[in-house]
Amino acid sequence: VFLFQDHRSVLADTTTDLDSDAECKNDVLIEAKSISSRYLEAKEKGKFRVLGWRWHTMSVAREARILSGLTEDRSFREINDFGTIVDHIVSFNMKGLHSVETQLFFPWMREKLNSIETSEARGAFLSILEEVDAHQKEASATGEAMIKQVKILKSEGTSSAESQDALSQLTLLAISLATKYTQLLEIENTYLIPAIAAEVSVREQDTFNSKVLRVLGIFNSRMYLVGMYLAVAEAGEAEMQLFEQEIPFVARIFIPRWKRLLYEPRAGALLTQ
């Protein structure tokens, strides 16, 4: 009895410590965002040129949102394979975004934020970047869970009840992924994008963009661009005007062709809503 009571006490203490750590981290992040906001208010606004990062994030959020609706559409479930759609969202689109972030963008952004003169602001922006990095890892875990549910759906030994449960889980996971990327967009647009625009020259940002294109590859870049275009089209006229200003005309005129030949065969269901 005493051992059980001691064990229960230890668990309670551990839970309290974890809650305390989470509250402390949250307080630090709130303060970091406050410091960053004050810093940006005092800085002259610059121009952000690494727009592919933002549009790619918007693309993943859009596709995850549409998927969550498709999993609840009975007529769609009867004639389509969710494996192809989830593979596109998780193993292609999100994986490509994370690859660029991990290999290039986060290290580059960390280097630029480290050059901020005041230590308080520098630390604040780096804390926010760490939050984005943590969100990315959570998104990857959600993606892996989505793939697991698809495997259950595709298994010949899966019962009707198990299939229904897997679909419900897939819906919740897709909603979670869409929500996660919507939150990421808000953080990026409010803090990190203005910071890079203020601290890094347009010329240097353009040079970085060229590196990103080399990493993504020509074929994959076409697919990503179609997804970005679809997300931008839903975002409104102002975003589309920015897209048309930044994306070369030659690339833009090929988007309908790439959409038909490349995007639709792999992710055509994501064009239905």
ChimeraX commands (.cxc) that place a marker at each C-alpha (Angstrom):
marker #1 position 0.00,0.00,0.00 radius 0.5
marker #1 position 2.74,2.39,0.98 radius 0.5
marker #1 position 4.68,1.54,-2.20 radius 0.5
marker #1 position 1.59,2.20,-4.28 radius 0.5
marker #1 position 1.02,5.49,-2.54 radius 0.5
marker #1 position 4.66,6.48,-3.05 radius 0.5
marker #1 position 4.45,5.55,-6.75 radius 0.5
marker #1 position 1.24,7.56,-7.16 radius 0.5
marker #1 position 2.91,10.50,-5.43 radius 0.5
marker #1 position 5.89,10.34,-7.78 radius 0.5
marker #1 position 3.57,10.31,-10.81 radius 0.5
marker #1 position 1.70,13.31,-9.47 radius 0.5
marker #1 position 4.95,15.18,-8.87 radius 0.5
marker #1 position 6.16,14.31,-12.39 radius 0.5
marker #1 position 2.92,15.54,-13.97 radius 0.5
marker #1 position 3.15,18.75,-11.97 radius 0.5
marker #1 position 6.74,19.27,-13.13 radius 0.5
marker #1 position 5.77,18.72,-16.78 radius 0.5
marker #1 position 2.89,21.17,-16.49 radius 0.5
marker #1 position 5.20,23.67,-14.86 radius 0.5
marker #1 position 7.78,23.28,-17.66 radius 0.5
marker #1 position 5.10,23.76,-20.31 radius 0.5
marker #1 position 3.82,26.90,-18.59 radius 0.5
marker #1 position 7.37,28.24,-18.30 radius 0.5
marker #1 position 8.06,27.63,-22.00 radius 0.5
marker #1 position 4.76,29.28,-22.91 radius 0.5
marker #1 position 5.61,32.33,-20.79 radius 0.5
marker #1 position 9.04,32.58,-22.45 radius 0.5
marker #1 position 7.45,32.37,-25.90 radius 0.5
marker #1 position 4.86,35.03,-25.08 radius 0.5
marker #1 position 7.64,37.34,-23.92 radius 0.5
marker #1 position 9.70,36.52,-27.03 radius 0.5
marker #1 position 6.79,37.48,-29.29 radius 0.5
marker #1 position 6.28,40.70,-27.36 radius 0.5
marker #1 position 9.96,41.64,-27.70 radius 0.5
marker #1 position 9.96,40.74,-31.39 radius 0.5
marker #1 position 6.86,42.85,-32.07 radius 0.5
marker #1 position 8.43,45.90,-30.41 radius 0.5
marker #1 position 11.64,45.37,-32.38 radius 0.5
marker #1 position 9.80,45.15,-35.70 radius 0.5
marker #1 position 7.72,48.25,-34.94 radius 0.5
marker #1 position 10.93,50.24,-34.60 radius 0.5
marker #1 position 12.50,48.86,-37.80 radius 0.5
marker #1 position 11.96,50.06,-41.34 radius 0.5
marker #1 position 9.94,47.51,-43.26 radius 0.5
marker #1 position 11.81,45.60,-45.93 radius 0.5
marker #1 position 10.77,43.36,-48.80 radius 0.5
marker #1 position 10.46,39.62,-48.35 radius 0.5
marker #1 position 11.45,37.64,-51.43 radius 0.5
marker #1 position 11.51,34.02,-50.21 radius 0.5
marker #1 position 7.80,33.76,-50.90 radius 0.5
marker #1 position 7.97,30.16,-52.03 radius 0.5
marker #1 position 8.36,29.20,-48.37 radius 0.5
marker #1 position 5.09,30.88,-47.41 radius 0.5
marker #1 position 3.21,29.63,-50.45 radius 0.5
marker #1 position 4.47,26.08,-49.92 radius 0.5
marker #1 position 3.22,26.19,-46.32 radius 0.5
marker #1 position -0.14,27.48,-47.57 radius 0.5
marker #1 position -0.24,24.60,-50.06 radius 0.5
marker #1 position 0.19,21.92,-47.39 radius 0.5
marker #1 position -2.46,23.57,-45.21 radius 0.5
marker #1 position -4.90,23.70,-48.13 radius 0.5
marker #1 position -4.40,20.08,-49.14 radius 0.5
marker #1 position -4.76,18.78,-45.57 radius 0.5
marker #1 position -7.97,20.78,-45.15 radius 0.5
marker #1 position -9.45,19.34,-48.36 radius 0.5
marker #1 position -8.45,15.81,-47.35 radius 0.5
marker #1 position -10.34,16.15,-44.06 radius 0.5
marker #1 position -13.49,16.88,-46.08 radius 0.5
marker #1 position -12.94,14.01,-48.51 radius 0.5
marker #1 position -12.68,11.44,-45.71 radius 0.5
marker #1 position -16.22,12.33,-44.66 radius 0.5
marker #1 position -17.62,12.15,-48.22 radius 0.5
marker #1 position -19.17,8.68,-48.58 radius 0.5
marker #1 position -19.46,8.85,-52.38 radius 0.5
marker #1 position -15.78,9.74,-52.64 radius 0.5
marker #1 position -14.72,6.97,-50.23 radius 0.5
marker #1 position -16.33,4.31,-52.37 radius 0.5
marker #1 position -14.36,5.06,-55.55 radius 0.5
marker #1 position -11.03,6.53,-54.51 radius 0.5
marker #1 position -7.87,5.40,-52.82 radius 0.5
marker #1 position -6.75,7.64,-49.96 radius 0.5
marker #1 position -3.29,6.13,-50.16 radius 0.5
marker #1 position -2.41,8.13,-53.29 radius 0.5
marker #1 position -3.71,11.38,-51.81 radius 0.5
marker #1 position -2.01,10.98,-48.43 radius 0.5
marker #1 position 1.21,9.94,-50.13 radius 0.5
marker #1 position 1.14,13.15,-52.17 radius 0.5
marker #1 position 0.43,15.40,-49.18 radius 0.5
marker #1 position 2.77,13.77,-46.67 radius 0.5
marker #1 position 5.50,12.03,-48.64 radius 0.5
marker #1 position 5.79,14.58,-51.43 radius 0.5
marker #1 position 4.46,18.04,-50.60 radius 0.5
marker #1 position 5.14,18.23,-46.88 radius 0.5
marker #1 position 8.34,16.21,-47.15 radius 0.5
marker #1 position 9.63,18.61,-49.82 radius 0.5
marker #1 position 8.83,21.61,-47.64 radius 0.5
marker #1 position 10.52,20.08,-44.61 radius 0.5
marker #1 position 13.55,19.10,-46.66 radius 0.5
marker #1 position 14.15,22.69,-47.77 radius 0.5
marker #1 position 13.46,24.03,-44.28 radius 0.5
marker #1 position 15.85,21.58,-42.60 radius 0.5
marker #1 position 18.65,21.68,-45.17 radius 0.5
marker #1 position 18.57,25.34,-46.15 radius 0.5
marker #1 position 15.98,27.69,-44.79 radius 0.5
marker #1 position 16.14,27.21,-41.02 radius 0.5
marker #1 position 19.97,27.23,-40.89 radius 0.5
marker #1 position 20.06,30.31,-43.16 radius 0.5
marker #1 position 17.37,32.08,-41.18 radius 0.5
marker #1 position 19.06,31.20,-37.88 radius 0.5
marker #1 position 22.31,32.70,-39.20 radius 0.5
marker #1 position 20.56,35.93,-40.24 radius 0.5
marker #1 position 18.62,36.27,-36.99 radius 0.5
marker #1 position 21.84,35.73,-35.07 radius 0.5
marker #1 position 23.18,38.90,-36.69 radius 0.5
marker #1 position 20.57,41.11,-35.00 radius 0.5
marker #1 position 22.52,43.59,-32.90 radius 0.5
marker #1 position 20.51,43.61,-29.67 radius 0.5
marker #1 position 20.83,40.37,-27.71 radius 0.5
marker #1 position 17.28,40.61,-26.37 radius 0.5
marker #1 position 15.70,40.79,-29.84 radius 0.5
marker #1 position 18.12,38.21,-31.21 radius 0.5
marker #1 position 17.17,35.73,-28.51 radius 0.5
marker #1 position 13.47,36.45,-28.99 radius 0.5
marker #1 position 13.48,35.72,-32.72 radius 0.5
marker #1 position 15.56,32.59,-32.24 radius 0.5
marker #1 position 13.04,31.35,-29.66 radius 0.5
marker #1 position 10.24,31.85,-32.18 radius 0.5
marker #1 position 12.23,29.98,-34.82 radius 0.5
marker #1 position 12.65,27.11,-32.35 radius 0.5
marker #1 position 8.87,27.04,-31.91 radius 0.5
marker #1 position 8.44,26.76,-35.69 radius 0.5
marker #1 position 11.00,23.95,-35.74 radius 0.5
marker #1 position 9.04,22.13,-33.01 radius 0.5
marker #1 position 5.80,22.57,-34.97 radius 0.5
marker #1 position 7.52,21.05,-37.99 radius 0.5
marker #1 position 8.46,17.94,-36.02 radius 0.5
marker #1 position 4.90,17.62,-34.73 radius 0.5
marker #1 position 3.61,17.92,-38.29 radius 0.5
marker #1 position 5.95,15.13,-39.40 radius 0.5
marker #1 position 4.63,12.88,-36.62 radius 0.5
marker #1 position 1.06,13.67,-37.70 radius 0.5
marker #1 position 1.94,12.78,-41.27 radius 0.5
marker #1 position 3.39,9.43,-40.18 radius 0.5
marker #1 position 0.18,8.72,-38.25 radius 0.5
marker #1 position -1.84,9.48,-41.39 radius 0.5
marker #1 position 0.19,6.98,-43.39 radius 0.5
marker #1 position -0.43,4.38,-40.66 radius 0.5
marker #1 position -4.20,4.85,-40.91 radius 0.5
marker #1 position -4.04,4.48,-44.70 radius 0.5
marker #1 position -2.22,1.16,-44.29 radius 0.5
marker #1 position -5.05,-0.03,-42.07 radius 0.5
marker #1 position -7.60,1.01,-44.70 radius 0.5
marker #1 position -5.71,-0.83,-47.45 radius 0.5
marker #1 position -5.18,-4.03,-45.46 radius 0.5
marker #1 position -7.28,-6.97,-46.70 radius 0.5
marker #1 position -7.86,-8.15,-43.14 radius 0.5
marker #1 position -9.36,-4.87,-41.95 radius 0.5
marker #1 position -12.96,-5.16,-40.76 radius 0.5
marker #1 position -15.69,-2.65,-41.56 radius 0.5
marker #1 position -15.56,-1.27,-38.01 radius 0.5
marker #1 position -11.77,-0.93,-38.20 radius 0.5
marker #1 position -12.03,0.85,-41.55 radius 0.5
marker #1 position -14.54,3.29,-40.15 radius 0.5
marker #1 position -12.31,3.99,-37.16 radius 0.5
marker #1 position -9.28,4.48,-39.44 radius 0.5
marker #1 position -11.26,6.96,-41.55 radius 0.5
marker #1 position -12.30,8.87,-38.43 radius 0.5
marker #1 position -8.70,8.97,-37.25 radius 0.5
marker #1 position -7.52,10.08,-40.68 radius 0.5
marker #1 position -10.07,12.91,-40.63 radius 0.5
marker #1 position -8.90,14.11,-37.23 radius 0.5
marker #1 position -5.25,13.89,-38.27 radius 0.5
marker #1 position -5.88,15.84,-41.48 radius 0.5
marker #1 position -7.70,18.55,-39.50 radius 0.5
marker #1 position -4.81,18.63,-37.04 radius 0.5
marker #1 position -2.27,18.99,-39.85 radius 0.5
marker #1 position -4.25,21.79,-41.52 radius 0.5
marker #1 position -4.60,23.58,-38.17 radius 0.5
marker #1 position -0.89,23.18,-37.45 radius 0.5
marker #1 position 0.09,24.78,-40.75 radius 0.5
marker #1 position -2.44,27.57,-40.34 radius 0.5
marker #1 position -0.81,28.35,-36.99 radius 0.5
marker #1 position 2.63,28.19,-38.57 radius 0.5
marker #1 position 1.58,30.66,-41.24 radius 0.5
marker #1 position 0.45,33.11,-38.60 radius 0.5
marker #1 position 3.77,32.87,-36.76 radius 0.5
marker #1 position 5.78,33.19,-39.98 radius 0.5
marker #1 position 3.76,36.15,-41.29 radius 0.5
marker #1 position 3.80,38.00,-37.97 radius 0.5
marker #1 position 7.40,37.56,-36.87 radius 0.5
marker #1 position 9.86,35.69,-39.08 radius 0.5
marker #1 position 8.98,37.06,-42.51 radius 0.5
marker #1 position 9.09,40.71,-41.36 radius 0.5
marker #1 position 12.36,40.01,-39.54 radius 0.5
marker #1 position 14.05,38.54,-42.61 radius 0.5
marker #1 position 12.67,41.36,-44.76 radius 0.5
marker #1 position 14.14,43.93,-42.36 radius 0.5
marker #1 position 17.51,42.24,-41.83 radius 0.5
marker #1 position 18.40,40.67,-45.18 radius 0.5
marker #1 position 18.84,42.49,-48.49 radius 0.5
marker #1 position 16.69,41.65,-51.49 radius 0.5
marker #1 position 19.78,40.62,-53.43 radius 0.5
marker #1 position 20.82,38.13,-50.76 radius 0.5
marker #1 position 17.30,36.73,-50.57 radius 0.5
marker #1 position 17.27,36.24,-54.35 radius 0.5
marker #1 position 20.56,34.36,-54.14 radius 0.5
marker #1 position 19.05,32.10,-51.50 radius 0.5
marker #1 position 16.00,31.46,-53.71 radius 0.5
marker #1 position 18.29,30.14,-56.43 radius 0.5
marker #1 position 19.76,27.62,-53.97 radius 0.5
marker #1 position 16.28,26.41,-53.05 radius 0.5
marker #1 position 15.37,25.76,-56.68 radius 0.5
marker #1 position 18.52,23.70,-57.16 radius 0.5
marker #1 position 17.63,21.53,-54.14 radius 0.5
marker #1 position 13.99,20.99,-55.17 radius 0.5
marker #1 position 14.82,20.02,-58.74 radius 0.5
marker #1 position 13.06,21.09,-61.93 radius 0.5
marker #1 position 10.36,18.37,-62.05 radius 0.5
marker #1 position 9.39,18.63,-58.39 radius 0.5
marker #1 position 9.43,22.42,-58.55 radius 0.5
marker #1 position 6.72,22.29,-61.22 radius 0.5
marker #1 position 4.50,20.17,-58.98 radius 0.5
marker #1 position 5.11,22.41,-55.97 radius 0.5
marker #1 position 4.35,25.50,-58.06 radius 0.5
marker #1 position 0.95,24.12,-59.06 radius 0.5
marker #1 position 0.11,23.44,-55.41 radius 0.5
marker #1 position 1.25,26.93,-54.46 radius 0.5
marker #1 position -0.85,28.46,-57.23 radius 0.5
marker #1 position -3.97,26.64,-56.04 radius 0.5
marker #1 position -3.39,27.85,-52.48 radius 0.5
marker #1 position -2.69,31.41,-53.59 radius 0.5
marker #1 position -5.84,31.42,-55.75 radius 0.5
marker #1 position -7.89,30.69,-52.64 radius 0.5
marker #1 position -6.11,33.35,-50.61 radius 0.5
marker #1 position -7.53,36.29,-52.55 radius 0.5
marker #1 position -6.70,38.88,-55.17 radius 0.5
marker #1 position -3.87,40.61,-53.27 radius 0.5
marker #1 position -1.97,37.34,-52.85 radius 0.5
marker #1 position -2.50,36.44,-56.50 radius 0.5
marker #1 position -1.15,39.83,-57.60 radius 0.5
marker #1 position 1.97,39.16,-55.52 radius 0.5
marker #1 position 2.27,35.70,-57.08 radius 0.5
marker #1 position 2.06,37.17,-60.57 radius 0.5
marker #1 position 4.67,39.79,-59.70 radius 0.5
marker #1 position 7.17,37.30,-58.28 radius 0.5
marker #1 position 6.74,34.21,-60.47 radius 0.5
marker #1 position 8.20,34.65,-63.99 radius 0.5
marker #1 position 5.65,34.84,-66.81 radius 0.5
marker #1 position 7.13,31.83,-68.60 radius 0.5
marker #1 position 6.58,29.65,-65.53 radius 0.5
marker #1 position 3.06,30.98,-64.98 radius 0.5
marker #1 position 1.85,30.20,-68.50 radius 0.5
marker #1 position 2.87,26.55,-68.01 radius 0.5
marker #1 position 0.92,26.11,-64.76 radius 0.5
marker #1 position -2.31,24.89,-66.47 radius 0.5
marker #1 position -0.28,22.34,-68.45 radius 0.5
marker #1 position 1.65,21.12,-65.39 radius 0.5
marker #1 position -1.59,20.98,-63.44 radius 0.5
marker #1 position -3.16,18.70,-66.07 radius 0.5
marker #1 position -0.15,16.49,-66.77 radius 0.5
marker #1 position 1.62,16.34,-63.40 radius 0.5
marker #1 position -0.66,17.39,-60.57 radius 0.5
marker #1 position -4.00,15.83,-61.56 radius 0.5
marker #1 position -2.69,12.25,-61.98 radius 0.5
marker #1 position -1.27,12.30,-58.45 radius 0.5
marker #1 position -3.56,14.68,-56.58 radius 0.5
marker #1 position -6.55,15.29,-58.81 radius 0.5
marker #1 position -8.97,14.65,-55.93 radius 0.5
marker #1 position -7.59,17.74,-54.21 radius 0.5
marker #1 position -9.02,19.83,-57.05 radius 0.5
marker #1 position -12.59,18.79,-56.27 radius 0.5
marker #1 position -13.21,21.29,-53.45 radius 0.5
marker link #1:1,2 radius 0.2
marker link #1:2,3 radius 0.2
marker link #1:3,4 radius 0.2
marker link #1:4,5 radius 0.2
marker link #1:5,6 radius 0.2
marker link #1:6,7 radius 0.2
marker link #1:7,8 radius 0.2
marker link #1:8,9 radius 0.2
marker link #1:9,10 radius 0.2
marker link #1:10,11 radius 0.2
marker link #1:11,12 radius 0.2
marker link #1:12,13 radius 0.2
marker link #1:13,14 radius 0.2
marker link #1:14,15 radius 0.2
marker link #1:15,16 radius 0.2
marker link #1:16,17 radius 0.2
marker link #1:17,18 radius 0.2
marker link #1:18,19 radius 0.2
marker link #1:19,20 radius 0.2
marker link #1:20,21 radius 0.2
marker link #1:21,22 radius 0.2
marker link #1:22,23 radius 0.2
marker link #1:23,24 radius 0.2
marker link #1:24,25 radius 0.2
marker link #1:25,26 radius 0.2
marker link #1:26,27 radius 0.2
marker link #1:27,28 radius 0.2
marker link #1:28,29 radius 0.2
marker link #1:29,30 radius 0.2
marker link #1:30,31 radius 0.2
marker link #1:31,32 radius 0.2
marker link #1:32,33 radius 0.2
marker link #1:33,34 radius 0.2
marker link #1:34,35 radius 0.2
marker link #1:35,36 radius 0.2
marker link #1:36,37 radius 0.2
marker link #1:37,38 radius 0.2
marker link #1:38,39 radius 0.2
marker link #1:39,40 radius 0.2
marker link #1:40,41 radius 0.2
marker link #1:41,42 radius 0.2
marker link #1:42,43 radius 0.2
marker link #1:43,44 radius 0.2
marker link #1:44,45 radius 0.2
marker link #1:45,46 radius 0.2
marker link #1:46,47 radius 0.2
marker link #1:47,48 radius 0.2
marker link #1:48,49 radius 0.2
marker link #1:49,50 radius 0.2
marker link #1:50,51 radius 0.2
marker link #1:51,52 radius 0.2
marker link #1:52,53 radius 0.2
marker link #1:53,54 radius 0.2
marker link #1:54,55 radius 0.2
marker link #1:55,56 radius 0.2
marker link #1:56,57 radius 0.2
marker link #1:57,58 radius 0.2
marker link #1:58,59 radius 0.2
marker link #1:59,60 radius 0.2
marker link #1:60,61 radius 0.2
marker link #1:61,62 radius 0.2
marker link #1:62,63 radius 0.2
marker link #1:63,64 radius 0.2
marker link #1:64,65 radius 0.2
marker link #1:65,66 radius 0.2
marker link #1:66,67 radius 0.2
marker link #1:67,68 radius 0.2
marker link #1:68,69 radius 0.2
marker link #1:69,70 radius 0.2
marker link #1:70,71 radius 0.2
marker link #1:71,72 radius 0.2
marker link #1:72,73 radius 0.2
marker link #1:73,74 radius 0.2
marker link #1:74,75 radius 0.2
marker link #1:75,76 radius 0.2
marker link #1:76,77 radius 0.2
marker link #1:77,78 radius 0.2
marker link #1:78,79 radius 0.2
marker link #1:79,80 radius 0.2
marker link #1:80,81 radius 0.2
marker link #1:81,82 radius 0.2
marker link #1:82,83 radius 0.2
marker link #1:83,84 radius 0.2
marker link #1:84,85 radius 0.2
marker link #1:85,86 radius 0.2
marker link #1:86,87 radius 0.2
marker link #1:87,88 radius 0.2
marker link #1:88,89 radius 0.2
marker link #1:89,90 radius 0.2
marker link #1:90,91 radius 0.2
marker link #1:91,92 radius 0.2
marker link #1:92,93 radius 0.2
marker link #1:93,94 radius 0.2
marker link #1:94,95 radius 0.2
marker link #1:95,96 radius 0.2
marker link #1:96,97 radius 0.2
marker link #1:97,98 radius 0.2
marker link #1:98,99 radius 0.2
marker link #1:99,100 radius 0.2
marker link #1:100,101 radius 0.2
marker link #1:101,102 radius 0.2
marker link #1:102,103 radius 0.2
marker link #1:103,104 radius 0.2
marker link #1:104,105 radius 0.2
marker link #1:105,106 radius 0.2
marker link #1:106,107 radius 0.2
marker link #1:107,108 radius 0.2
marker link #1:108,109 radius 0.2
marker link #1:109,110 radius 0.2
marker link #1:110,111 radius 0.2
marker link #1:111,112 radius 0.2
marker link #1:112,113 radius 0.2
marker link #1:113,114 radius 0.2
marker link #1:114,115 radius 0.2
marker link #1:115,116 radius 0.2
marker link #1:116,117 radius 0.2
marker link #1:117,118 radius 0.2
marker link #1:118,119 radius 0.2
marker link #1:119,120 radius 0.2
marker link #1:120,121 radius 0.2
marker link #1:121,122 radius 0.2
marker link #1:122,123 radius 0.2
marker link #1:123,124 radius 0.2
marker link #1:124,125 radius 0.2
marker link #1:125,126 radius 0.2
marker link #1:126,127 radius 0.2
marker link #1:127,128 radius 0.2
marker link #1:128,129 radius 0.2
marker link #1:129,130 radius 0.2
marker link #1:130,131 radius 0.2
marker link #1:131,132 radius 0.2
marker link #1:132,133 radius 0.2
marker link #1:133,134 radius 0.2
marker link #1:134,135 radius 0.2
marker link #1:135,136 radius 0.2
marker link #1:136,137 radius 0.2
marker link #1:137,138 radius 0.2
marker link #1:138,139 radius 0.2
marker link #1:139,140 radius 0.2
marker link #1:140,141 radius 0.2
marker link #1:141,142 radius 0.2
marker link #1:142,143 radius 0.2
marker link #1:143,144 radius 0.2
marker link #1:144,145 radius 0.2
marker link #1:145,146 radius 0.2
marker link #1:146,147 radius 0.2
marker link #1:147,148 radius 0.2
marker link #1:148,149 radius 0.2
marker link #1:149,150 radius 0.2
marker link #1:150,151 radius 0.2
marker link #1:151,152 radius 0.2
marker link #1:152,153 radius 0.2
marker link #1:153,154 radius 0.2
marker link #1:154,155 radius 0.2
marker link #1:155,156 radius 0.2
marker link #1:156,157 radius 0.2
marker link #1:157,158 radius 0.2
marker link #1:158,159 radius 0.2
marker link #1:159,160 radius 0.2
marker link #1:160,161 radius 0.2
marker link #1:161,162 radius 0.2
marker link #1:162,163 radius 0.2
marker link #1:163,164 radius 0.2
marker link #1:164,165 radius 0.2
marker link #1:165,166 radius 0.2
marker link #1:166,167 radius 0.2
marker link #1:167,168 radius 0.2
marker link #1:168,169 radius 0.2
marker link #1:169,170 radius 0.2
marker link #1:170,171 radius 0.2
marker link #1:171,172 radius 0.2
marker link #1:172,173 radius 0.2
marker link #1:173,174 radius 0.2
marker link #1:174,175 radius 0.2
marker link #1:175,176 radius 0.2
marker link #1:176,177 radius 0.2
marker link #1:177,178 radius 0.2
marker link #1:178,179 radius 0.2
marker link #1:179,180 radius 0.2
marker link #1:180,181 radius 0.2
marker link #1:181,182 radius 0.2
marker link #1:182,183 radius 0.2
marker link #1:183,184 radius 0.2
marker link #1:184,185 radius 0.2
marker link #1:185,186 radius 0.2
marker link #1:186,187 radius 0.2
marker link #1:187,188 radius 0.2
marker link #1:188,189 radius 0.2
marker link #1:189,190 radius 0.2
marker link #1:190,191 radius 0.2
marker link #1:191,192 radius 0.2
marker link #1:192,193 radius 0.2
marker link #1:193,194 radius 0.2
marker link #1:194,195 radius 0.2
marker link #1:195,196 radius 0.2
marker link #1:196,197 radius 0.2
marker link #1:197,198 radius 0.2
marker link #1:198,199 radius 0.2
marker link #1:199,200 radius 0.2
marker link #1:200,201 radius 0.2
marker link #1:201,202 radius 0.2
marker link #1:202,203 radius 0.2
marker link #1:203,204 radius 0.2
marker link #1:204,205 radius 0.2
marker link #1:205,206 radius 0.2
marker link #1:206,207 radius 0.2
marker link #1:207,208 radius 0.2
marker link #1:208,209 radius 0.2
marker link #1:209,210 radius 0.2
marker link #1:210,211 radius 0.2
marker link #1:211,212 radius 0.2
marker link #1:212,213 radius 0.2
marker link #1:213,214 radius 0.2
marker link #1:214,215 radius 0.2
marker link #1:215,216 radius 0.2
marker link #1:216,217 radius 0.2
marker link #1:217,218 radius 0.2
marker link #1:218,219 radius 0.2
marker link #1:219,220 radius 0.2
marker link #1:220,221 radius 0.2
marker link #1:221,222 radius 0.2
marker link #1:222,223 radius 0.2
marker link #1:223,224 radius 0.2
marker link #1:224,225 radius 0.2
marker link #1:225,226 radius 0.2
marker link #1:226,227 radius 0.2
marker link #1:227,228 radius 0.2
marker link #1:228,229 radius 0.2
marker link #1:229,230 radius 0.2
marker link #1:230,231 radius 0.2
marker link #1:231,232 radius 0.2
marker link #1:232,233 radius 0.2
marker link #1:233,234 radius 0.2
marker link #1:234,235 radius 0.2
marker link #1:235,236 radius 0.2
marker link #1:236,237 radius 0.2
marker link #1:237,238 radius 0.2
marker link #1:238,239 radius 0.2
marker link #1:239,240 radius 0.2
marker link #1:240,241 radius 0.2
marker link #1:241,242 radius 0.2
marker link #1:242,243 radius 0.2
marker link #1:243,244 radius 0.2
marker link #1:244,245 radius 0.2
marker link #1:245,246 radius 0.2
marker link #1:246,247 radius 0.2
marker link #1:247,248 radius 0.2
marker link #1:248,249 radius 0.2
marker link #1:249,250 radius 0.2
marker link #1:250,251 radius 0.2
marker link #1:251,252 radius 0.2
marker link #1:252,253 radius 0.2
marker link #1:253,254 radius 0.2
marker link #1:254,255 radius 0.2
marker link #1:255,256 radius 0.2
marker link #1:256,257 radius 0.2
marker link #1:257,258 radius 0.2
marker link #1:258,259 radius 0.2
marker link #1:259,260 radius 0.2
marker link #1:260,261 radius 0.2
marker link #1:261,262 radius 0.2
marker link #1:262,263 radius 0.2
marker link #1:263,264 radius 0.2
marker link #1:264,265 radius 0.2
marker link #1:265,266 radius 0.2
marker link #1:266,267 radius 0.2
marker link #1:267,268 radius 0.2
marker link #1:268,269 radius 0.2
marker link #1:269,270 radius 0.2
marker link #1:270,271 radius 0.2
marker link #1:271,272 radius 0.2
marker link #1:272,273 radius 0.2
view
